[in-house]
Structure formats: structure tokens, C-alpha cells
Amino acid sequence: MKQYNVTGMSCAACSARVEKAVSKIPGVTSCSVSLLTNSMGVEGDVSPDIVIKAVQEAGYGASEKGKANGEHNEYARGFSDEEMLKDRETPVLKRRLILSLGFLIVLMYFSMGHMMWGFPLPSWFEGNHVAMGLLQMILSAIIMIINQKFFINGFKSLWHRSPNMDTLVALGSMASFVWSVFALFLMTDAQMSGDHVAVMQYMDEFYFESAAMILTLITVGKMLEARSKGKTTDALKSLMKLAPKKAVVIQNGKETEVSVEHVKKGDIFVVRPGENIPVDGYVLDGTSAVNEAALTGESIPVDKTVGDMVSAATINQSGYLKCEASRVGEDTTLSQIIKMVSDAAATKAPIAKIADKVSGVFVPVVIGISIITMIVWLLIGKEFAYALARGISVLVISCPCALGLATPVAIMVGNGLGARKGILFKTAVSLEETGKVQIVALDKTGTITNGTPKVTDMIPAEGTSEQELLKMAYSLEMKSEHPLAKAIVEKGKELSVCENTVTDFKALPGSGLTAVCEGDVIYGGSMGFICNVVKVSPEMMRRAEKLAGDGKTPLLFARADQFLGMIAVADTIKEDSLDAVRELQGMGIHVVMLTGDNERTAKAIGAQAGVDQVVAGVLPGGKERVISTLKQYGKVAMVGDGINDAPALTRADMGIAIGAGSDVAIDAADVVLMKSSLRDVPAAIRLSRAALRNIHQNLFWAFFYNMIGIPLAAGVFVRFGLTLNPMFGAAAMSLSSFCVVSNALRLNLCKLYDASKDRRVSLADFSVDEIEKKIKGELTMKKTMKIEGMMCVHCEARVKKVLEGIKGVESVEVSHEKDQAIVTLTEDVADEVLKKAVEDQDYTVTDIQ
């Protein structure tokens, strides 16, 4: 998606006009314009110059984001992203408002103060009604000049056949002013003729104060709206301000301070305590605690040592770090977060399409209603001034802005709140749809569990101390590269265990380890391996069986002919996983755990985590098929962190990458969680639901306001004594957008981690057994082998027997007539294994599909 800055837009009709103009360009597949951030996202194979030209022809300005000042056109200067989000509107509107109010107070004193409350007037105005009218005309003309932007934009849009909110204001104010000037001329003629009755009659038809009041009140609304809109992008602006400006790099052996833009990948930089880390990199030397709250929302510092990754904008709190730059410029984690939030603001939620369609035709329809209103009142027999007042009221009360802002302000505030908490929605669609999920599939390793095995139990044999058992296990496992060995080594280091010297170390694949320590052979490994070496008591066997049933891996150890005991190792469940699963279930969501573990281990971990359903034995390629099956029962979110989760994340209705996992997983996901906390999943769903609720409230207010306000202004309720002066219509219009934006800002008060107000979603009728049966069918893989050389049923039987002897093969159907064998698998078996087994029997395999 290419991003552009757009200038000159004032309401939803403007953004709809720009979107329509760009969408017509051949090669543009999608276009989304954000009135909130004055930005546009365009997808498709089309030159930026053509896009910019189309925007200019529609009457607006545009520039490609990141281009230099003055490039492309005179309308839009290439501001940086931070400059584009800067609130330039409020100061300008504030100056206009102060000037307008100054002249309006004087105008209201002369036009209404004297007549309604008897305020004193200078003597030369006494009885000189023409002079009074001329003064009102001059004062209202000054206010119109101060607010000339409404007229310039409004009539320019009308010229381009794309009328907008400014057009409505300009038409309403201009109509009031022109009619009042006409009335002033008639009154002058009447005064010269000495017709005092006619003079007073024309005096009552002055709408100078209405023309001025409309502009002033709309300016009030615009200023309030601009201030509120500025607050909606506070989160994005604060992220941009986090970007460090300087870095200390080592050049020619010396520390040199340079601008962060000059840091290249591979440069060595240093960070002292209290300084911001300038770019992403890896620690080469030093240890420290780093505050990553800017990126993850987690205030507790994270310990960093040699080999650990550090990110730009995080704060080095304690030690001196020397690092190598790995990601610079737009590739840093912070830049990617800013890009995600910015891109999400430039996209549109599906719910916004209704408002966009209405906004596109809203202004022409309102102008039509205004003209019809005037004609109807004239036909009924009302005087022209009354009919004009009704028509002007219709023009100034109608508000397309409230419709256009209803969705984007809520999306921007929701995205900003999520970004502060480390929850990133890539698009407006993902923010809207995440709250609608009914089934959440959780990858086990790294999502529910920590992803790294840890020692959970130490059970020494009789006559052996726990310390002696760990010391022997530590000494043996120090030589091993197995992941389970690392867990025991970590435990030994944690308890400061002294290592015994071992020699003749051997790793027996699939069995265990042996070595010589102080003249004795020591052993470590599975129950089967140790039982072949020493005698293990039935009690210890039962305990090992129980540990295995709890999802743990018991490792047994022996020395010479003496059994020392066992140490259980497991990938432990994260502290907050149980709470997260409960919160999801409290929302009415069906929670499924996916794992490649065997069924027994998987069910033990699933029971600890409290999930509704466990799908075991799922290979990386099978996750996608499981998600496809689950989608038949409701909207599915897949939560994972690894490269092998990417296909499933893509297949799910909503892909959620947790713990800022692999780049592949992040690219495939719709939502990225910067922390490794599973509680961010229900928090993301909670935020999505709150944002959608807020959008519904905003749209209801916008539609309701216009549905009630326009008929009221037109005089439909006159028989009930309800009429609307144009000035009050302008006041209502100015407040409508302000109310919508203010309501969206309430999202900042949303408590993302408070489950007390969660509502349950309704699920389709299904049973867990039904789903499991269907998933099992999906996970059953089939391969078709083309085999040459089979001549009879004996050949078929021979091929069938050899293939069914391979682990993972459930059944085989062989046909010598079709020269093929259809192999049904329960787990992934390499083509080479199947081919070798058949060709060892002197047949030729030509193809496997």
C-alpha cells in the first residue's frame, strides 16, 4: 500500500470525492481516504504522479508520504509523518473565532440588544433605520471575510460538482446575507418615500446576524472538533516522539555521536545507563536491565546479556551495553509499529461503507431538500422571508461530518490505545472483526507454555540426596546438546552446583547418555534405557508413569549399578495462561489447543491450562487443516508465534501473532501482540468489542441527528409549535461532530484487562466429539504412489506389507492393474522413506503425490 498526504478536505463528502476520483484510475485495486489523518492509502500498480493528478483534478492537494518539500505540486508540501499529524487547524480556527466573536458581539448589540432589551444607541442611529442596516451589513461582511475559507472551499467544491459541508455553510450564510442586502435596498426606498410601516416591515426581514452567527458557531464546532481529532492521534504522535535522534557509534576505535539516520546495519554502537537505545541490534558486550514499556506496555525491565536482542526507543536502565546494529531506519521494531498503526488508520472498516455511501450523496440531497422546503412554504402562502429561513435552517443543520467521522475516530482511538498496551491491529478490518471471534485456537509451544523446558520435579532414590542427584545429572547433561539437557543445566547453574569432571561421553540417539565419572560409568535417559542398566523399584516406575501422565518427561539417572533417582522436565505453562483461557471462556469463546505432542501428554497440559478442547498429534502442515475445519463452526482466531504457524494464521478469520514472534508469523497475522502474555488475546478482543460498540453509538447519533434535525429545520413540526431558527441550526450542526469525536475519545477509558463486564457470544450448536471426529478425518493424509514392476496380487501383498510396516502409515490400498498404491498416513512420512521401502523390494517408484 502506498501512502499519500491529502490537503484541502473539510468533511466526509470531500474524502468520498477523493476516494471516488482515485478509485476510477485504471490499475488501482483499492483506495481508502482518512479524513482524520488527512491521509490516503492506495493499492495497485499505478504511478504516484497519476494518483496525485487525479486528486488535484478533484479539487484537492496530494503528495506521496516521505517526499521532499514542494515535490509533486503546490498544494501539498511533503511533511514528515509527525508533522502531518501536528494540529495546525486549532490555532488558525482559534484566531478566526476570537476575531469573529469580537465583531459578532458588536453586531448582536445593534441588531438585537437595542430591540429586545432596550440597550442604548448613539444618537445618530435614533430613527435612522437605514444607517442601522448598513452597520449590520458591514459587520456581517467583516465576519464573512474573516471566515472566507468556508466560501472559497464551498464554492470551489460546487464548481467541481462535489459539494461538501463548506458548501452548505456558504450557501446558508450567503443566502441570509444576500436576502438581507435586498431587504436593505427595499427599506432605503421605503424610507425615502416616507413609508414608515414598510420600513419597520423590512427591518424584521434582516438576517445579517444569522449570516454572521452561522459562520461563528460553525467555527466554534470546527475548533472543538479539531482539538478532539488532535487528541485521537496522540498515541501515534507519542510513538513517533519516542524515536531516538542520536546514537553513539564506534568509528576507528573511538566513540562518535552521530544522527540516528547515519547508523548502518552492522555498525557497533554503545548505550550508557539512562540512554535510549537508538536502533535494533544484538548485545555484544555487557549486561543491563532494559525498560521496554514503549514497545510492549510492560513496565518491568527485562534483563539483557550477550546475544540478546535490543530494540530502538527502549531505555537502558543500569549497565553499559555494546551492541551491533541489525535493523535500522524503517526496519526497526518501533518504525514497524508506527507503520502498522498508521496503515490501520488509512484503511476502512466494513461498517464504514454505509456511512461513506450516504456521505457521497448527502450534500446534493440536502441542497435539494432545502430548495423543496422553500418552494413548499411559498406554495402554502408564507412570505418569502419565512420560506428562506426554513431553507437556510435545513442547509446549516445538516451535518455530513458526523457521519464521516463516526467510524475513523473510533478506529484511530482504538488503535492508539492498543498500541500503548502492545496490541497492534494491522487494519481497521482486524480491529472490527477481532471482537466477533467465537473460537480461539492456541498453539501450545510458546503460546500457552513458555516454549523452553524447565525442571519441575526432582525425586532422588532411597539413600541418595537431591543435591547428589542434581550434581551427577548436571555433570552428565553439561556435555549434551539436547533441549531437555539444557533444562537440567539451567537448574544446576541456578543452584550453583559444582560440576564433576566426566570423560568418555557418549550420546545414544533415542535412548540416553553415558560417561565415566571418578572411575564409575554414569547413565542418564528414559525409563526403558535405565531399566536395562540397573533395577528400578515398582514405586519409582509408578511415579515416573504419573509424571508422564501430567505431561512431563521423566529423566532417570544411575551410577554403576546404583539407581540415583529421576528429574522431571516439562515445558511449563505461562503464569497467566490459565487466567487468559478463563477470560476467553467467560466471553463465551470455545478455546482449542493445538499441539504435536502425543494425546496423553497433550490432554495433561490441556487440563492444566483449562482449555475446552485438545487437538493432539498436529504436525505443522496439519494446523491449517484444523483451522479450516473449525471455521465450519464459527469465526476462528488462531494464536501462534512460529514460522510453522504462518499458514494457520493466514487461514484463520483472524491471525494473532503473540510475543512479537517470527517475522513470517507477524507478516501472516492480522493482530500482533508485542508481549508474550496470553492475556493480551482477551484484551484485544475486549478492545475490538468496545471499539465496535463505540462506532455503533457514533453512527446512531449521526443518523438520528440528521433524521430528526432536517425535518425540524424544514418546518415539519410547525403545527406542534416546534420551529428552528437558522442560528440554532448552526449551533446544533457545530456540536454534532464534536459529540461524535468526544464519544470516541471515551475509548481511552476502556479497561482492557478487566473481565467483569465481558459479554458472552453465541456459538453454533456443536459437540466437541463432532469436531474431533471431523478434525481426525482432515488430519488423515493420503499419498498416491506410482509403482512399476507389480505383476500380480502377490506383488500387491508384498508392497502393502512393507509399506504398512513404516511408522505413521495407517493403511495401504495397492493395485497392480493401476500401478499405484494409496497410502493413508496418521503422521507426516517423508517421500524418500516410502520410496526406499518399495524399491528395496525391487519395484520402481516413478511418482509420489
PyMOL commands that set and color helices and strands:
alter all, ss='L'
color gray80, all
select helices_A, chain A and resi 12-23+48-57+81-84+89-117+123-125+129-146+148-159+165-193+196-203+208-232+234-242+260-262+293-296+329-331+333-346+352-380+384-397+400-420+428-436+444-448+466-477+483-494+527-531+538-549+577-586+599-609+622-633+643-651+663-668+680-714+718-720+726-749+768-779+793-804+831-839
alter helices_A, ss='H'
color red, helices_A
select strands_A, chain A and resi 2-7+28-34+39-44+61-64+246-251+254-259+268-271+280-285+288-291+302-304+309-310+315-316+321-327+423-425+439-443+449-460+502-508+512-517+520-525+553-559+562-573+590-594+613-615+636-640+654-658+671-673+781-788+809-815+820-825+844-848
alter strands_A, ss='S'
color yellow, strands_A
deselect
rebuild
show_as cartoon
